[in-house]
Amino acid sequence: MAKKLFIAATGQNCGKTTISLSLIHLARQHFKRVGYIKPLGPKCQEFNGVVVDKDAALMASVFGLEDQIGLMSPLVLGKGSTKKFLDGELCREWAAETIVTACRTLEENCDLLIVEGAGHGGVGSVIGLNNAEMAKLIGGPVIMVAGGGIGNVIDSVQLNLALYEKAAVDVRMLIVNKLVPEKRESSLAYLTKAFSGSTIQVSGAFDYSPVLADPTLHSISKLLQHPLQGDPSQGQRIIHNIQLGAASSQKVIDGLRNSSLLITTSSRDELLVTLSSLYNIPAYREKIAGIVIPGHAPLSAITEKIVKDSRIPFIRIEQTTAEVFTALNSHVSKISAEDNEKISLIQREAEQVIDFASIMKLLKAESGATASLPCAA
C-alpha cells in the first residue's frame, strides 16, 4: 500500500500547488513511483480531451503523468455541479466512492501518493466532503500550507484547524511559505513557539520572490485571452511591473522600471513608436518587457508596421484601458506547465529550503498507522 501525504492550506494563494509540485520533485529522489491526485477540482480545463482540475493538468504535464490524468482528477465541480448536489441529483456517497476508487487504483501503482486539497478547509462542504473530511476519507498525514507572517498565520491555521479537529484528523506539519527573507528565522521561531503545545511541527518553505510571484508574458496573454505577438521567444519573460502609459512619452520613458509591461492605448502612436524603437537598445530592453495595446480605435498602418518590425512583444485587445489595467492588477499569477523557467527554479530551490527529511520521518512514523481506504458506501 502506498504512503500518502495530504496537502492542505489555510486559503487561496498560499502556494499549495507550488509546495505540491516541490514535494513530488523531492519525493522522486526517495521513491521510485510517486503519484498525485486532486480529489476535488473546483477549477477545471480540458486536457487531452478530458475535463480535469487545472492543478492535475499541471502535474501531469510537468511529471509525465498524462496517462493517469483521469485518476488524478476524479471529481471536477463544473458549471451547475453545486446545484445538482443541493437538488439531490448528485450525492456525497457517489462523490466519495468516485474519489476512493481513483485513490485505490493510484495506490496500487505508487509508492507515495501526494494528495492536494482544494483551497481552505471548508472547500467541498457543498458535497459533504470539506478538506478535513476528505483527509479523513483518504488517510495519510496532513501537511498544512500557510502564507508568510506570524499573527495572520496563527489566526488562519486556528480557523482551519477547527474543521480538522471536528473530523478527528491531526494536522502533523505546518509549512510556512512566502516568508520575508530577513525575518525568516524569527518568524519560524515564533511560529514554532505558538504551536509548541500541539502535534504540529513547523517548517519553512520558500521566501517571497517576485520571480515566483510575478506573471510571465505568456500568462498575461492567457489571462487576456489574446495572442502574444512580436518575438515569441519572450513568452517566458517575467513581468515585475505593470505601468500605465498615460503621461507624455518622455515621462513614461523616464519612469520605466525593471521588466515593465506598458499599457498604452491604441491612439498613442508617438508612445508606441518610441517604445518599439527603444526596445532594441539593450539598456531599455531590460526595462521594457512588452506592451498591451487596448482601445477600440485601430492602430495606424505605419505605427502597426513599426511595432511589428521591432519584434517587441505586444498584445492587441479591443477593451478599454481601465478594463485591462483592472484585470492585470487584480490577477494573481499561477504556475502553468509552460512556465519552464519558474518550474526549474522551484525545483532547484525546493532542494535547499524544504526539509524533506522531516517529511520522511513523518511518513515513517505514520507507516502502518493509516488504514486502507474505506468503502465509501
C-alpha positions in Angstrom: 0.0 0.0 0.0 1.3 3.4 -1.0 2.2 6.0 1.6 0.2 9.2 1.4 0.5 12.9 2.2 -2.5 15.2 2.2 -1.5 18.8 1.4 -4.0 21.2 2.9 -3.9 25.0 3.0 -5.2 27.9 5.1 -6.7 29.6 2.0 -6.1 30.5 -1.6 -2.8 31.8 -2.9 -0.7 30.3 -0.1 1.4 28.4 -2.6 -0.1 25.0 -2.0 0.3 23.9 -5.6 3.9 25.1 -5.6 4.5 23.0 -2.5 2.9 20.0 -4.0 5.0 20.4 -7.1 8.1 20.7 -5.0 7.2 17.6 -2.9 6.7 15.4 -5.9 10.1 16.6 -7.2 11.8 15.8 -3.9 9.9 12.6 -3.3 11.2 11.2 -6.7 14.6 11.2 -5.1 13.4 8.8 -2.5 10.6 6.8 -4.1 10.5 5.1 -7.4 6.8 5.7 -8.1 5.3 9.0 -7.0 1.7 9.7 -7.8 -0.6 12.7 -7.5 -4.3 13.3 -7.1 -6.5 16.3 -6.7 -9.7 14.6 -5.4 -11.9 17.6 -5.8 -11.3 20.0 -8.6 -13.1 23.4 -8.3 -11.2 24.9 -11.3 -11.3 22.9 -14.5 -9.9 22.8 -18.0 -9.8 20.4 -20.9 -6.7 18.3 -21.0 -6.1 15.7 -23.6 -9.8 15.5 -24.3 -10.8 15.2 -20.6 -12.2 17.9 -18.3 -9.9 17.9 -15.2 -8.7 20.2 -12.5 -6.1 22.7 -13.6 -3.6 21.6 -10.9 -3.9 18.0 -12.0 -3.2 19.0 -15.6 -0.2 20.9 -14.4 1.3 18.0 -12.5 0.6 15.6 -15.4 2.4 17.8 -17.8 5.4 18.6 -15.6 6.0 15.0 -14.4 4.9 13.0 -17.5 1.8 11.5 -15.8 -0.6 12.2 -18.7 -1.7 8.5 -18.8 -3.1 8.8 -15.3 -4.9 12.1 -15.7 -8.4 10.6 -15.4 -7.5 9.2 -11.9 -5.6 12.3 -10.9 -8.7 14.4 -11.1 -11.7 12.1 -10.4 -14.2 14.7 -9.4 -14.5 18.2 -11.0 -17.1 20.7 -9.9 -18.0 22.2 -13.3 -20.8 24.7 -14.0 -24.1 23.6 -12.4 -22.5 20.9 -10.1 -23.3 22.8 -6.9 -27.0 23.0 -7.8 -27.0 19.3 -8.7 -25.7 18.3 -5.2 -28.1 20.7 -3.5 -31.0 19.4 -5.6 -30.1 15.8 -4.7 -29.2 14.8 -8.3 -25.7 14.0 -7.1 -24.9 12.8 -3.6 -22.0 12.6 -1.1 -21.8 8.8 -1.3 -21.4 8.9 -5.1 -18.7 11.6 -4.8 -16.8 9.6 -2.0 -16.9 6.4 -4.0 -15.6 8.1 -7.1 -12.7 9.5 -5.2 -11.9 6.4 -3.2 -11.9 4.3 -6.4 -9.4 6.6 -8.1 -7.2 6.6 -4.9 -7.2 2.8 -4.7 -6.1 2.5 -8.3 -3.4 5.0 -7.9 -2.2 3.5 -4.7 -1.7 0.1 -6.4 0.8 1.7 -8.8 2.5 4.2 -6.4 5.0 4.1 -3.5 3.9 7.6 -2.5 0.7 9.5 -3.4 0.6 13.3 -3.0 -3.0 14.3 -2.3 -3.7 18.0 -2.9 -6.7 19.5 -1.2 -8.7 22.4 -2.6 -8.4 25.9 -1.1 -9.2 26.4 2.6 -10.5 23.7 4.9 -14.2 24.4 4.1 -13.9 23.9 0.4 -16.0 20.9 -0.6 -18.7 21.4 2.0 -21.4 21.6 -0.7 -20.8 17.9 -1.5 -20.4 16.9 2.2 -16.7 16.5 1.9 -14.7 19.5 3.0 -10.9 19.2 3.1 -10.8 17.8 6.6 -13.4 15.2 5.8 -11.6 14.4 2.5 -8.4 13.9 4.5 -10.2 11.6 6.8 -11.6 9.6 3.9 -8.3 9.2 2.1 -5.9 9.0 5.0 -2.2 9.9 5.4 -0.6 12.7 7.5 -1.9 16.2 6.8 0.5 19.0 6.0 -1.0 22.5 6.0 0.5 25.3 3.9 0.2 28.9 5.0 1.5 32.2 3.7 4.2 34.2 5.5 3.9 36.3 8.7 3.2 35.4 12.3 -0.1 36.6 13.6 -2.0 36.0 10.4 -0.6 32.5 10.1 -1.6 31.6 13.6 -5.1 33.0 13.1 -5.7 31.3 9.7 -4.3 28.0 10.9 -6.5 28.0 14.0 -9.6 28.9 11.9 -8.9 25.9 9.7 -7.9 23.5 12.5 -11.5 23.6 13.9 -12.7 21.6 10.9 -9.9 19.1 11.1 -10.5 18.6 14.9 -14.2 18.1 14.2 -13.3 15.4 11.6 -10.8 13.8 14.1 -7.9 14.4 11.8 -4.5 15.6 13.1 -2.5 18.1 11.2 1.1 16.9 11.6 3.0 19.7 9.9 2.7 23.4 9.0 4.7 24.6 6.1 5.1 28.3 6.0 5.5 29.8 2.6 6.3 33.2 1.1 8.5 34.2 4.1 10.1 37.6 4.3 13.8 36.7 3.8 15.2 39.0 6.6 12.5 37.8 9.0 12.6 34.1 8.1 14.4 32.7 11.2 12.5 35.0 13.6 9.1 34.1 12.0 9.7 30.4 12.1 10.9 30.6 15.7 7.8 32.4 16.9 5.5 30.1 15.0 7.3 27.1 16.5 6.6 28.6 19.9 3.0 29.3 19.0 2.3 25.6 18.1 4.6 24.0 20.7 1.8 22.5 22.6 0.2 20.8 19.6 1.0 17.9 17.3 2.0 20.4 14.6 5.7 20.6 13.5 6.6 24.0 11.9 8.8 24.1 8.8 9.8 26.8 6.4 9.5 26.8 2.6 10.1 29.5 0.0 11.0 33.1 0.7 8.8 35.6 -1.0 10.2 36.1 -4.5 9.0 38.4 -7.3 10.4 35.8 -9.8 7.9 33.2 -8.5 5.1 35.6 -7.7 5.0 37.7 -10.8 3.4 36.7 -14.1 5.0 35.9 -17.4 4.1 37.4 -20.8 2.6 34.1 -21.7 0.3 34.0 -18.6 -0.8 37.6 -19.3 -1.7 36.5 -22.8 -3.8 33.6 -21.4 -5.5 36.0 -18.9 -6.5 38.4 -21.5 -7.3 35.6 -24.0 -5.5 37.3 -26.8 -2.3 36.1 -28.5 1.2 37.4 -27.7 2.6 38.9 -30.9 6.2 40.0 -31.6 9.1 37.9 -30.5 7.6 34.5 -29.5 10.8 33.5 -27.6 9.9 36.2 -24.9 6.8 34.4 -23.7 8.6 33.2 -20.5 9.8 36.6 -19.6 8.7 37.6 -16.1 6.8 40.9 -15.6 7.9 42.7 -12.4 6.0 45.9 -13.0 2.8 47.0 -14.8 2.7 50.6 -15.8 0.1 52.8 -17.4 1.3 54.8 -20.4 -0.9 57.7 -19.8 1.6 60.6 -19.3 3.7 62.2 -22.0 6.1 59.9 -23.9 9.1 61.4 -22.1 7.6 60.9 -18.6 6.6 57.4 -19.4 10.1 56.6 -20.6 11.8 58.3 -17.7 9.6 56.3 -15.3 10.3 52.9 -16.7 11.2 50.3 -14.1 12.7 46.9 -14.4 10.9 44.4 -16.7 7.8 46.6 -17.1 4.6 45.8 -19.1 3.3 49.0 -20.5 -0.5 49.5 -21.1 -0.7 52.0 -23.9 -3.9 52.8 -25.7 -4.1 52.3 -29.5 -4.4 56.1 -30.1 -0.9 56.8 -28.6 1.1 56.5 -31.8 4.1 58.5 -30.6 4.5 56.4 -27.5 4.1 53.1 -29.3 6.7 54.1 -31.8 9.1 55.3 -29.1 8.7 52.1 -27.1 9.2 50.0 -30.2 12.4 51.9 -31.1 13.8 51.7 -27.6 13.1 48.0 -27.2 16.1 47.1 -29.4 18.5 49.1 -27.2 20.0 46.7 -24.6 19.7 49.2 -21.7 16.0 49.7 -22.4 15.2 46.0 -23.2 15.9 45.3 -19.5 13.1 47.7 -18.7 10.6 47.1 -21.5 9.1 43.6 -21.3 6.3 44.3 -23.7 3.1 46.3 -24.4 -0.6 45.7 -24.0 -2.4 47.9 -26.6 -6.1 48.3 -25.6 -8.6 50.5 -27.3 -11.3 50.4 -30.0 -9.5 52.8 -32.3 -7.4 50.9 -34.9 -3.7 51.3 -35.0 -2.4 53.5 -37.8 -0.8 51.4 -40.6 2.7 53.0 -40.1 2.5 52.5 -36.3 1.5 48.9 -36.6 4.4 48.3 -39.0 6.9 49.9 -36.7 5.6 47.9 -33.7 5.7 44.6 -35.6 9.1 45.2 -37.2 10.7 45.9 -33.8 9.5 42.5 -32.6 8.6 44.0 -29.3 6.2 41.6 -27.5 2.7 43.0 -27.6 -1.0 42.1 -27.1 -3.6 43.9 -29.0 -7.0 43.9 -27.3 -10.2 45.9 -28.0 -11.1 46.7 -24.5 -10.8 49.9 -22.6 -7.5 50.8 -20.8 -9.3 50.8 -17.5 -10.7 47.3 -18.0 -7.2 45.9 -19.0 -5.5 47.7 -16.1 -8.0 46.4 -13.6 -7.7 42.9 -14.9 -3.9 42.9 -14.7 -3.7 44.4 -11.3 -6.2 42.0 -9.7 -4.6 39.0 -11.3 -2.7 36.5 -9.1 -0.1 34.7 -11.1 -0.4 30.9 -11.1 2.2 28.5 -12.4 1.4 26.8 -15.7 3.1 23.9 -17.5 4.6 26.4 -20.0 6.5 28.2 -17.2 9.6 26.1 -17.6 12.0 28.6 -16.1 9.8 29.1 -13.0 9.3 25.3 -12.6 13.0 24.7 -12.8 13.7 27.4 -10.3 11.1 26.0 -7.9 12.6 22.5 -8.1 16.2 23.8 -7.5 15.2 26.0 -4.6 13.0 23.3 -3.1 16.1 21.1 -2.6 17.5 23.9 -0.5 14.6 25.3 1.5 12.2 22.4 2.1 13.1 20.0 4.9 12.1 16.7 3.2 14.0 14.7 5.8 11.4 15.7 8.4 8.6 14.7 6.0 10.3 11.3 5.5 10.3 10.9 9.3 6.6 11.9 9.4 5.8 9.2 6.8 7.8 6.6 8.7 6.0 7.5 11.9 2.6 7.1 10.2 3.6 3.9 8.4 1.2 1.2 9.4 -0.9 3.6 11.4 -3.0 4.7 8.4 -5.7 2.2 7.5 -6.7 1.3 3.9 -9.2 3.5 2.2 -12.7 2.7 3.4 -15.6 1.7 1.3 -17.5 5.0 0.7 -20.8 3.3 0.8 
